[in-house]
Amino acid sequence: MAWSRSLAVVGVFGAALIALIAGFVLTDIRSSKSTLYCVASPTSYNITTLNASHPTAKCFRVENGLFTEVLTDFPAPFSNEITYLDGHILPGMIESHGHILQYGEMLESVSLYEAESGEEVKARIKEFLRKHAGEGYGTRDKWVRGIGWDQKYFGGVMPTAKELGEDPELRDLYMMLDRVDVHCVLTSQKVLDLLPKPLSEAPPGGVIVTDPGPGVFCDNAMDAIIFPVAPKPDVAQKTRWFKTAMAELNKVGIVGAGDAGMRPEDIAILENMAESGELTMRVNVMLECAERNTFCPEETKILKILDEPKSLGGNMLMLGGVKLFADGALGSWGAALLQPYSDRPDTSGTMLINETDLTNVVKHIKWYGAGFQVNIHAIGDRANRAAVDAFEKVLGSNCNGCNQERRLRIEHAQIIVLGLTSNQNPRDQMRIAKLGIIPSIQPTHATSDMAYALARLGEERLANSAYRMRSLFPPPSYPYPYPGPVLGSDFPVEPPSPFAGMYAAVTRLSPSTGASPAGEGGWFPDEKLSVEQALRGFTTNGAYGWLKEDIYGAIEVGKWADWVVIDRDIFVDESGKSLRDVEVRSTWVAGNNVFSSKQTGDCNQPGFLDRLEKFTVCVVERIQGSRATCGWPIIGARE
């Protein structure tokens, strides 16, 4: 149905969109072949199904890209071809919040993560330029791009264009370098020279940093002032970035990612890739308008995904609603707080849209009324309250479980008032549970921010309101099928490994250092998740957040055959401390192997047979020299 007609019949269009969000696809990568997969060792390895009726298994059958049989023991006799998987098997990882295109671009940019000084930033840029000599980087048409700088390494002082230009090798280059949270960019003097003089004031919701000097633009200021003068990548570049990003995400076990904000023209590229079978993971896209926080039906007319809803097919590309932005990020003092920052009492952060306008763009006659799942970026407690208020006005204050069909979400949900400071203060954490709002949490944000969160928020606000995880799970008595938060990484802001995210959630320690300001017991340990809660956050809960729990997220008959093979049983160590050492051996989507950590090879490779149980050795020995291969997968047949 064309959008112009849908606005006249919102009810019909809304129903269609709800069905659309619940699932349709543009291509089918599944194999029609029926294959039985089993763990290579019945005593050493398990399949974790996340199905309550049979939580573990030894084998499963895949046909037409779906699980058609799950076996708690090995079949007898061995009359079928079996693919042996050498490791523990989990449902495939669902990353609920990332940025695929930006990640692909980052992989071709300068990595500035954990650069400990301005000099190190410049050294990394120069090393990048040496590696890419002759490729035109730094020109007007091909800027040097980088990501990852953080002023906490520079004494808390924002960097400047002047500092970049102090190095003669960099002085005449066009450069745009994203802060680690991608809410600010540092630009070179050549970029500043493109801007009008004098520079106008920052737009509402934006910040132009001038102390200690110009060069940094944040939130709506970078959108309105810097991005319009930056070179625009073409379709070929973007397609390459999508492919590069997906390959890297497959390596860490990701079978599906929610892209948290993509313009219609970029969604159209994914549509073409889906139709040609080029997607190696499922993508659930949140639509973002060219002008943030607006209602943009005209922009979506180029999308086939709205006009051609299909049945299950392969479910490789889905529309996951719309993305709105309430505020900025904590690290750059942009998260909108109810009270001033403890280390910057001159500011309470930045609302990127005021509360009234946010409610208006969400409400019945706009995104919600048009049938979309609404996802609001909110980090600070003021922004989270604005998001909850907007959702409550749509759902009604008496809503109890009424959010089951649309499943409105808050992306990040980092600082949320518990309600301890005043009787007039709404208990926002309780309101989220009552309304069934889904918190979309990135556990590694907590462990990355813990170095400065106390300085930003102060002791009381940090202890009562910030970086909740366990507290945002529904109480056992909750009467509605609401599983709790969905988990992700916000890549490229954080590394995309779900196992690093699980480690942060279970231990409340940094995956990169294994430490926390509170010691080895973890940062605010009362908020630790169990290993199973963390795993579900990246699997079954993620599927629920996509309105797809009936076909994704678990190894069950009738669900899509997406799984990951890893080197260990993550449930053996309840502390979760081994999670950051997990090795992904292979990743599978719709029964197709999209990543293998080792090449298949000869069954005589050293030590291979020693790892297999006796009966498995028998199966492999019967066909050595003919059809058997080893590695990941190991394929054997018994005559």
PyMOL commands that set and color helices and strands:
alter all, ss='L'
color gray80, all
select helices_A, chain A and resi 3-6+10-22+100-106+118-131+151-154+161-165+189-192+220-229+235-251+264-275+297-302+304-307+355-362+381-395+428-435+443-449+453-457+459-465+470-472+498-507+525-527+531-537+540-545+579-581+609-611+614-621
alter helices_A, ss='H'
color red, helices_A
select strands_A, chain A and resi 35-39+47-48+56-57+59-63+66-71+82-85+88-91+93-98+110-111+144-149+175-179+184-187+206-209+216-219+254-262+282-287+317-325+374-378+409-412+438-441+486-487+563-566+584-589+592-596+634-636
alter strands_A, ss='S'
color yellow, strands_A
deselect
rebuild
show_as cartoon
